[in-house]
Amino acid sequence: MIIANLGSAPWATAAENLGSILPVSIGVWVIILNLLSFLLSYFMKIKFTLLIIIKSAFLTVLFGLLIDLFLYIHHIVYVPGNMGIRFIYLLIGLNFMAVALSIYFRVSQVHLPSDYLIKAFGKLMNNYTIGTIFCTAIPLSISVVIIVIRHDIVGLGFGTLLFMFGIGFLIDQYNHWIIIQKEAKTNTAIS
């Protein structure tokens, strides 16, 4: 979605905007924003074990570094200029994210800190829909402030709207299409 340059997910949009004003990569900004959202979740009374903090921080660093690696490789290989190709990139990226989130939410016990922040806002508001709106308002506010200051729209666009209003639908679809077998815990006696 970042390569398509038609709008990204809210946290990636904030990272793109911060990267446009400070000499830090998008992936590193994703790491920083996620770690800050971890801190905010903690202040909002979400309890974490030390192991969850370590695993989530590791996942965050890995995620941010993979974003930078993917962007680096993609800029070397090919960056689409044609609007039609960019739109296809956007749709492919949105679907890949939905597939990844579908699997990730069902099999992982450790999440990115921004996912814990959604949980914190959902708990605070007693409603995950409203909580998600408040949670995504944070990175979108960062983006809007930078866009207004710079007079240059970065990362915010049609793709952001598609993500915000379509990712849930796509995740639900992939939850039906991708079957994940969970190991049944059985107690069998050895004779």
Phi, psi and omega in degrees: 000324179295316181296324180297332178057040177239011182117139183238178173300152186307315181291324177292324177298315177298318179297319178297316180292317177297321177294337179281343181247342180232144186284059178229142184291162179300315180299319178293322176295323176300317178298310182299313181297320179294318179294323175293324178290330174299314180297316178297320177300318180297317178294338178268018172074025171276126183269136180231145170272161178300321180296318178297318179299314180296312181296317181293320177296318177298315179299319179296313180297316179299314180299312180297317180293323177293324175299312180298318179298313180299315179297318179299310180297318182295322179293332177285318186279304186192132171234117184292140177251330181290132183300322179297315178295320179296322178295320176297317176303315180301312181294320177296314179299317179298318180290321176298320178296319179295318177299312181299316180293323177302312181289312184302314181292334182270333185249341186267139174262351178241135182238169173293149180304326179294333175289324175293327178293322175300317178299317180297314179292323177298318177294316182298318183271352185059027183196120183287333177294310179293320178300320179293322178298314178296319181296314181285344175294333180296301180293328179293324177295318176302313181297313183297318179299314181294320179299317180295317180294315185274343185059038181214121181276120179234126172076348182256129181179202182303322179297326177295316178295317177301318179297309185297322185256351183243341186295322179298316178300313180296319178299316178301318179296313181291332175297328178281324186275329182260112181269126177243115180278124176265140179294128177281130178272111180240145176257106179245139178274138178269124180258000000 
